[in-house]
Amino acid sequence: MKNTLAFFFSILFMQALFAQTDFSKAKAEVIKILKKQETQWNSGNIDAFMEGYWKNDSLVFVGKNGPTFGYKNTLENYKRGYPTKASMGKLSFVFHHFKMWDKTTFQVIGEFHLEREEDHPFGFFTLLLKRMNGQWKIVSDHSSSGQ
């Protein structure tokens, strides 16, 4: 009985340890994607910034004008809303919460800040990422202005 209990608790401990390892690895991968997006945005390259998003008609972006469906529509909205490098400003993210729902689903809650000559818009976001073909991709982005 004593050996059975020890075995049971060692299995539970190992599961918790592996779950923590999965979370830590996923979190690091997701942060790397978002930091790369910051870099691409700050270089004025919206196309490269969008590499973090799922290239699919089922991508959803929810902003002040409601939902936009599809990668192409989301890309066009970004280009229309930020037609120049000056209008894009300098982007930075602040992360508040990370949650791994399962091995292929990850959520990030945070805020964005744009530094521009004429203003400093900011807001909040909730991202849902899915692991597909060995890569994390943003499948849902709900961003709202803080101003």
N, C-alpha and C positions, 0 to 999 in steps of 0.2 A: 504493500500500500504506500509506504514512504517513497519508494522508487517511482511509482506511478505518479504521485503528486509532484515530485521533483521534475519528472519528465514533462508533465502538463504545464507547469510554470515556466520551464525552459522554452517550451514551444511558444507560449504567450509572449515571453520576453523577446524571442527571436522575431516574431511577427511584428511586434512594436518597433524593434530595431530596424527591420527592413522597411517598414512603413515610413519611419523617420528618414531613412536614407533615400527612399524614393522621393519624398517631399523635398528634401534638401537639394537633391539633384535637379528635380523639376524646377524648383524656385530659381536656382542659379541659371538654368537654361532660359527661363522666361525673362529674368532680369537682363540677361545678355541680349536677348531679342529687343527688349524695350530700350536699352542703352544704345543699341545699334540704330534704332529708329530715331532717337534723339540726334545722333551724329548725322544721319542722312538728312533729317529735317533741317538741321542747322547748316548743312552744306547747300541747301536749296533744292534738294533732289526728292521730290514727292514720289516719283516712281520707285526709287530705292526704299524710301520710308514705307511704302505699301507692301514691301516684301514680307513684312511681319503678318500681313492679313492673308486669309484663306482666299485663293483665287477661284471663287465659286459664286454662282448666282444666289446661293443660300446665305452668304455673308450678310449680316445685318449691322447697320450703324444707326444708332438713335441719337439724335442731336436736337437742337432747339426747333427744327422744322419737322420733327417727327422721324419715323423710321425710313431709312434708305436700304433697299435690298440689292445685293449683288456687288461684286468686286468692282466691276466697270463703273457702275453708278457712284459708288463711294469714291473711287479715284477721281471721277469727273467733278464731284462736289468739292473735293479737296483742292483740285486745280482751279476751279471757279472761285472758291472762297479765298484762296491764297495764290494769286496770279504772279506775284513777284517774290524774290528773296526777302525784300524789305517787309512785305506784308506777312511773310512767314515768321519773321523775327527769330529769336533764339529760344528754343524749346527746352524745358527741363521737367522731369517727372519727380514726384514725391510719392513713395509707396506707403500705404497705411495698413493693408491687410492682404494676406495670401492664404488661399485655401485650395487644397487638392481634394477634389470631390471623389475621384477614383484615379486609376492609373493613366487615364487619357483625358481627364477634364481638370482644368486649373482656372482659378478665379483670382483676379487682382483688382483691388480697390485702391485708388490713389487720386492724385491731383496733378494737373498740368499747369505750367506757367509759361507764358510767352513774354519775352522782353523785346519791345519794339521802341523806336524813337518816340512815337506819339502816345503810346499807351502800354499797359502791362496786363493784358487779359489773362484770366486764370479760370480754372474750373475743376470739376471732379469727373472721374470716370470709373466705370466697372467694366472690366474686360473678362470675357470667357474665352479660354484657349482650349483647343483640342489637339491631342497628339495624333498626327496622321503621317504615315510613311516615315516614322522616326523623327518628325519635326513638330514642334509646337507652332500652331497658327491661331491668330485671333479670328474667332468665328462670330463673335458678338461684341460690339463696342457701344456702350451707352455713356456719352459724354455730355456734360451740362456746364453752362457758363456759371462762374461764381459772381459775375457782375450783374 
